[in-house]
Amino acid sequence: MSQANPQKFVELPEVLKRAQEKDTILIDLRRADERKAGIMPSSQWIPFEEIEEALKSSPDQVKEKYNVEEFKKEQKIIFACHAGMRAEKAYNMAVQEGYHNVQVYKGGWSEFSQLHPDKVIAAPGI
């Protein structure tokens, strides 16, 4: 059985690098109205209000509802929100549900959009 990731928080350069890797999922927990400002590259969207349900769902159910591939307990997952508070709560829920490789990007959208306005992507369908 895998151990929980010892490094809870991950910094922006690492987030940007790992979000491009096939074995890592970057989950954007912001509300739809917050996403109107834009999204981070390679991020997948599961609103914070629904993350607990998603964590308890099968990978097939998560794929069907959120179009997120490979949402499994052993998958590398980074949670992000606006400023880190919801991401940290999602991290705690994930660990409680048995997810082993989860991390928090505490800087969130606030830091990302300030430091990399050139990388902001328009949110689809909003």
Salt bridges, closest charged atoms under 4 A:
ASP23 OD2 - LYS76 NZ 2.92
ASP28 OD2 - ARG30 NH2 2.90
ASP28 OD2 - ARG35 NH1 3.01
ASP33 OD1 - ARG31 NE 2.91
GLU34 OE1 - ARG31 NH1 3.81
GLU34 OE1 - ARG86 NH1 2.78
GLU50 OE1 - LYS65 NZ 3.94
GLU52 OE2 - LYS56 NZ 3.52
GLU53 OE2 - LYS65 NZ 3.46
GLU69 OE2 - LYS63 NZ 3.43
GLU70 OE1 - LYS72 NZ 2.93
GLU88 OE2 - LYS8 NZ 2.90
GLU88 OE1 - LYS106 NZ 2.81
